[in-house]
């Protein structure tokens, strides 16, 4: 199984568990919750792999460097 498929399966399983844990409580703000939960560790790992070179990390992520800086600030990573 390729890496993206394992990530997909992990996200799917986590969401299924999340809904099971909610029980009768109605879900709210799932999109923002999931993006925030995934975005910070992704930024941390990519930035570390890029030796904290923001230009390189931005290129690897397919982001503009200014967008990357904004996201790093949002997650208190700089």
TORMARLO-936137 format. One record per atom (N, C-alpha, C): residue in three letters; atom name; z negated, y negated, x negated. Coordinates in steps of 0.1 Angstrom, whole numbers, plus 2048, in hexadecimal, padded with zeros to 3 digits. Atoms other than C-alpha are relative to their C-alpha. Layout:
<pts>
ALA	CA	Z	Y	X
...
</pts>
This chain:
<pts>
UNK	N	800	80C	7F7
UNK	CA	800	800	800
UNK	C	800	7F4	7F7
UNK	N	7FF	80C	808
UNK	CA	809	7DE	7F2
UNK	C	7F4	7F7	803
UNK	N	80C	809	7FF
UNK	CA	7EF	7C3	7EC
UNK	C	800	7F8	80D
UNK	N	801	807	7F3
UNK	CA	7F9	7AD	80A
UNK	C	7FC	808	80C
UNK	N	803	7F8	7F5
UNK	CA	7F6	7CA	821
UNK	C	7F1	804	800
UNK	N	80E	7FD	801
UNK	CA	7D3	7D2	815
UNK	C	7F8	7F4	805
UNK	N	807	80D	7FC
UNK	CA	7C9	7AD	81A
UNK	C	801	7FF	80F
UNK	N	7FE	801	7F2
UNK	CA	7D8	7AE	83D
UNK	C	7F6	80A	807
UNK	N	809	7F6	7FA
UNK	CA	7C4	7CE	845
UNK	C	7F1	7FB	7FF
UNK	N	80E	805	801
UNK	CA	7A4	7BE	838
UNK	C	7FD	7F5	80A
UNK	N	801	80B	7F6
UNK	CA	7A9	79F	84D
UNK	C	7FF	805	80E
UNK	N	800	7FA	7F2
UNK	CA	7B1	7B3	86C
UNK	C	7F3	807	803
UNK	N	80D	7F9	7FE
UNK	CA	792	7C9	867
UNK	C	7F5	7F7	802
UNK	N	80B	80A	7FF
UNK	CA	77C	7AB	862
UNK	C	800	7F9	80D
UNK	N	7FF	807	7F3
UNK	CA	789	79A	881
UNK	C	7FB	80A	80B
UNK	N	804	7F6	7F6
UNK	CA	784	7BA	895
UNK	C	7F1	801	800
UNK	N	80F	7FF	801
UNK	CA	760	7BC	889
UNK	C	7FA	7F3	805
UNK	N	805	80D	7FB
UNK	CA	75B	797	890
UNK	C	7FF	800	810
UNK	N	7FF	800	7F2
UNK	CA	766	79C	8B4
UNK	C	7F6	80A	806
UNK	N	80A	7F7	7FB
UNK	CA	750	7BB	8B8
UNK	C	7F2	7FA	7FF
UNK	N	80D	806	801
UNK	CA	732	7A8	8AB
UNK	C	7FE	7F5	80A
UNK	N	801	80A	7F6
UNK	CA	739	78C	8C3
UNK	C	7FB	806	80E
UNK	N	804	7FA	7F4
UNK	CA	735	7A4	8E0
UNK	C	806	7F8	80C
UNK	N	7FC	808	7F5
UNK	CA	736	78F	900
UNK	C	802	7F1	7FE
UNK	N	7FF	80E	804
UNK	CA	735	76E	8EE
UNK	C	80F	7FC	7FE
UNK	N	7F2	804	802
UNK	CA	757	75B	8F0
UNK	C	802	7FA	7F2
UNK	N	7FD	805	80E
UNK	CA	767	755	8CE
UNK	C	805	7F1	801
UNK	N	7FD	80E	800
UNK	CA	76D	731	8C4
UNK	C	803	7FC	7F1
UNK	N	7FD	805	80E
UNK	CA	77E	721	8A5
UNK	C	803	80A	7F6
UNK	N	7FD	7F5	809
UNK	CA	78A	741	896
UNK	C	80A	7FC	7F5
UNK	N	7F6	803	80A
UNK	CA	7A8	732	885
UNK	C	7FA	7F8	7F4
UNK	N	806	808	80A
UNK	CA	794	717	872
UNK	C	7F6	809	7F8
UNK	N	809	7F7	807
UNK	CA	779	731	86A
UNK	C	806	809	7F6
UNK	N	7F9	7F6	808
UNK	CA	791	74A	85C
UNK	C	807	7F8	7F4
UNK	N	7F9	807	80A
UNK	CA	7A5	730	848
UNK	C	7F5	7FB	7F5
UNK	N	80A	804	809
UNK	CA	785	722	839
UNK	C	7FA	80B	7F8
UNK	N	806	7F4	806
UNK	CA	777	745	831
UNK	C	80A	805	7F5
UNK	N	7F7	7FA	809
UNK	CA	797	74F	81F
UNK	C	804	7F6	7F5
UNK	N	7FA	80A	809
UNK	CA	7A2	72E	80F
UNK	C	7F7	7FE	7F4
UNK	N	809	804	80C
UNK	CA	783	727	7F9
UNK	C	801	80B	7F6
UNK	N	7FF	7F6	80B
UNK	CA	783	749	7E7
UNK	C	80E	801	7FA
UNK	N	7F3	800	805
UNK	CA	7A8	748	7E4
UNK	C	802	7F5	7F5
UNK	N	7FF	80B	809
UNK	CA	7A6	726	7D3
UNK	C	7F8	803	7F3
UNK	N	808	7FD	80B
UNK	CA	78A	732	7BD
UNK	C	806	80A	7F6
UNK	N	7FA	7F5	808
UNK	CA	79C	751	7B1
UNK	C	80D	7FB	7F9
UNK	N	7F3	805	805
UNK	CA	7BE	740	7AC
UNK	C	7FD	7F5	7F5
UNK	N	804	80A	80A
UNK	CA	7AE	722	799
UNK	C	7FB	807	7F4
UNK	N	805	7FA	80C
UNK	CA	79B	739	782
UNK	C	80B	808	7F9
UNK	N	7F5	7F9	807
UNK	CA	7BA	74E	77B
UNK	C	809	7F7	7F9
UNK	N	7F7	80A	806
UNK	CA	7CD	72E	773
UNK	C	7F8	7F8	7F5
UNK	N	809	806	80A
UNK	CA	7B1	725	75A
UNK	C	7FD	7F1	804
UNK	N	804	80C	7FA
UNK	CA	7A8	708	771
UNK	C	80B	7F5	7FE
UNK	N	7F5	809	801
UNK	CA	7CA	6F8	76C
UNK	C	805	7FE	80E
UNK	N	7FC	802	7F2
UNK	CA	7D0	6E8	78E
UNK	C	80F	800	803
UNK	N	7F1	800	7FE
UNK	CA	7F5	6E3	789
UNK	C	805	80E	801
UNK	N	7FB	7F2	800
UNK	CA	7FA	708	781
UNK	C	7FB	807	80D
UNK	N	806	7FA	7F4
UNK	CA	7E3	712	79E
UNK	C	808	7FC	80C
UNK	N	7F8	806	7F5
UNK	CA	7F6	6FB	7B6
UNK	C	80E	807	801
UNK	N	7F3	7FA	800
UNK	CA	817	70A	7AB
UNK	C	7FF	80F	805
UNK	N	802	7F2	7FB
UNK	CA	80A	72E	7B0
UNK	C	7FE	801	80F
UNK	N	803	800	7F2
UNK	CA	7FE	725	7D2
UNK	C	80B	7FA	809
UNK	N	7F5	806	7F8
UNK	CA	81E	713	7DC
UNK	C	7FB	7F3	807
UNK	N	805	80C	7FA
UNK	CA	80B	6F3	7E2
UNK	C	803	7F4	7F6
UNK	N	7FF	80C	808
UNK	CA	80F	6CF	7D6
UNK	C	7F2	7FF	7F9
UNK	N	80C	802	807
UNK	CA	7F5	6C7	7BC
UNK	C	7F6	7F7	807
UNK	N	809	809	7F9
UNK	CA	7E6	6AB	7D1
UNK	C	7FA	808	80C
UNK	N	805	7F8	7F5
UNK	CA	7E3	6C4	7EE
UNK	C	7F5	809	7FB
UNK	N	80A	7F7	806
UNK	CA	7D0	6DC	7D8
UNK	C	7F4	7F8	7FD
UNK	N	80C	808	803
UNK	CA	7B9	6C1	7CC
UNK	C	7F8	7FD	80D
UNK	N	806	803	7F3
UNK	CA	7B2	6B7	7F0
UNK	C	7F8	80D	805
UNK	N	807	7F3	7FC
UNK	CA	7A9	6DC	7F8
UNK	C	7F4	803	7F7
UNK	N	80B	7FE	809
UNK	CA	794	6DF	7D9
UNK	C	7F4	7F7	804
UNK	N	80B	80A	7FC
UNK	CA	780	6C0	7E4
UNK	C	7FA	805	80D
UNK	N	805	7FB	7F3
UNK	CA	77D	6CE	808
UNK	C	7F6	80B	7FE
UNK	N	808	7F4	802
UNK	CA	76D	6EE	7FA
UNK	C	7F6	7FD	7F5
UNK	N	80A	804	80B
UNK	CA	757	6DB	7E0
UNK	C	802	809	7F3
UNK	N	7FD	7F8	80C
UNK	CA	769	6ED	7C4
UNK	C	803	7F7	7F4
UNK	N	7FF	80A	80B
UNK	CA	76E	6CD	7AF
UNK	C	7F7	7F5	803
</pts>
